[in-house]
Amino acid sequence: MYARSLALIVIVVLCLGVGVETAKPTDFTGFYTCVGNNPNGSQYALQMRIRPFTAVLSVDQISQAGEVFSGIGYVYQDRLLVAFSAENKPSFIVYVHKKHQLSGIWGMAGLDKIMTEICTPSAAPVLTPKPPLHDHSLEQV
């Protein structure tokens, strides 16, 4: 069910951006500092790294609390679609490259509104991710 929901979100968002233009895709790779709005009205800040990963982009975000959100991105002209999981729910962000910034909208399964995020290019991140929890299920008995 999760995979099907995520695939549906990706297809719908990609279809919104499909056109007949053949412009060269925008290069989104690099480090960014982002600010955005949470569903409850509060603001958040995070750092993001976008790097090439085969035919797609690897997108990693680190919140001020050290939470890590990782996803994959697809570029279409001046748009970047990122699919990821937040709170164990399929989620997406669509960025448009405008005036040396990434202007984004994001949503997640179960959320009845679309939120916004603005990212500006920055130096390498200074936030530290929380250490991952130890997964005992992978240990041999």
C-alpha positions as CSV (number, residue, x, y, z in Angstrom):
1,M,0.0,0.0,0.0
2,Y,2.8,2.4,0.9
3,A,4.7,1.8,-2.4
4,R,1.5,2.3,-4.4
5,S,0.6,5.6,-2.6
6,L,4.1,6.9,-3.1
7,A,4.1,5.9,-6.8
8,L,0.7,7.6,-7.3
9,I,2.0,10.9,-5.7
10,V,5.1,10.8,-8.0
11,I,3.1,10.2,-11.1
12,V,0.5,13.0,-10.3
13,V,3.2,15.5,-9.5
14,L,5.3,14.6,-12.6
15,C,2.2,14.9,-14.8
16,L,1.6,18.5,-13.5
17,G,5.0,19.5,-14.8
18,V,5.1,17.7,-18.1
19,G,5.1,20.0,-21.1
20,V,6.3,20.1,-24.7
21,E,9.4,22.3,-24.1
22,T,12.8,20.9,-24.6
23,A,14.9,23.2,-22.4
24,K,18.1,21.9,-20.8
25,P,17.3,20.7,-17.2
26,T,18.4,22.9,-14.3
27,D,21.4,21.8,-12.2
28,F,20.1,21.5,-8.6
29,T,23.1,19.8,-7.1
30,G,24.7,21.4,-4.0
31,F,24.1,22.5,-0.5
32,Y,21.1,24.6,0.6
33,T,19.6,26.2,3.7
34,C,15.8,25.9,3.8
35,V,13.0,27.4,5.8
36,G,9.4,26.4,5.6
37,N,6.0,26.1,7.2
38,N,4.7,23.1,9.2
39,P,1.0,22.1,9.0
40,N,0.5,23.5,12.5
41,G,1.7,27.0,11.4
42,S,5.1,26.8,13.0
43,Q,8.3,27.4,11.0
44,Y,11.2,25.0,10.5
45,A,14.7,25.4,9.3
46,L,16.9,22.7,7.8
47,Q,19.9,22.0,5.6
48,M,19.8,20.1,2.4
49,R,22.3,18.3,0.2
50,I,21.4,17.3,-3.4
51,R,23.8,15.1,-5.3
52,P,23.8,12.9,-8.4
53,F,22.8,9.3,-7.9
54,T,22.6,7.3,-11.2
55,A,19.7,8.7,-13.3
56,V,18.1,10.5,-10.3
57,L,19.3,12.8,-7.5
58,S,19.9,11.9,-3.9
59,V,18.3,14.4,-1.6
60,D,19.2,14.5,2.1
61,Q,17.7,17.0,4.6
62,I,18.8,17.5,8.2
63,S,16.6,19.4,10.6
64,Q,17.8,21.5,13.5
65,A,16.9,18.6,15.8
66,G,19.1,16.2,13.8
67,E,16.3,14.4,12.0
68,V,17.3,13.1,8.6
69,F,14.9,12.9,5.6
70,S,16.3,11.2,2.6
71,G,14.6,10.8,-0.8
72,I,15.2,10.6,-4.5
73,G,14.7,13.5,-7.0
74,Y,13.8,13.8,-10.6
75,V,14.6,16.9,-12.6
76,Y,12.3,18.2,-15.4
77,Q,13.6,21.5,-16.8
78,D,13.4,24.0,-13.9
79,R,11.5,21.7,-11.5
80,L,12.8,19.1,-9.1
81,L,10.4,16.5,-7.7
82,V,11.5,14.8,-4.5
83,A,9.8,11.7,-3.1
84,F,10.5,10.7,0.5
85,S,9.0,9.4,3.7
86,A,8.1,11.6,6.7
87,E,6.5,10.3,9.8
88,N,6.2,6.9,8.0
89,K,4.0,8.5,5.3
90,P,4.7,9.0,1.6
91,S,5.6,12.6,1.0
92,F,6.7,14.9,-1.8
93,I,8.4,18.2,-2.5
94,V,8.3,20.1,-5.8
95,Y,10.9,22.8,-6.2
96,V,11.1,25.4,-8.9
97,H,14.4,27.2,-9.5
98,K,13.6,31.0,-9.2
99,K,16.1,33.8,-8.8
100,H,18.9,31.7,-7.3
101,Q,16.5,30.0,-4.9
102,L,14.5,26.9,-4.8
103,S,10.8,27.7,-4.2
104,G,9.0,24.5,-3.0
105,I,5.6,23.1,-2.2
106,W,5.3,19.9,-0.2
107,G,2.7,17.6,1.1
108,M,2.3,14.2,2.7
109,A,-0.3,11.4,2.8
110,G,-3.1,12.4,5.3
111,L,-2.3,16.1,5.1
112,D,-5.2,18.2,3.7
113,K,-3.1,21.2,2.7
114,I,0.0,22.0,0.7
115,M,2.9,23.6,2.6
116,T,5.8,25.8,1.4
117,E,9.6,25.8,1.6
118,I,12.3,28.2,0.3
119,C,15.9,27.1,0.0
120,T,19.0,29.2,-0.8
121,P,22.4,27.9,-1.8
122,S,24.8,27.6,1.1
123,A,28.1,26.2,2.2
124,A,28.4,22.6,3.4
125,P,26.0,21.8,6.2
126,V,26.9,22.3,9.9
127,L,24.1,20.4,11.4
128,T,24.8,16.9,12.7
129,P,22.4,14.0,12.1
130,K,21.1,12.0,15.1
131,P,22.9,8.7,15.3
132,P,20.7,5.9,13.8
133,L,19.0,3.6,16.3
134,H,20.6,0.2,16.5
135,D,18.6,-2.4,14.6
136,H,18.7,-5.7,16.4
137,S,16.7,-7.4,13.6
138,L,19.8,-7.5,11.4
139,E,22.0,-9.3,14.0
140,Q,22.7,-13.0,13.6
141,V,21.5,-15.3,16.4
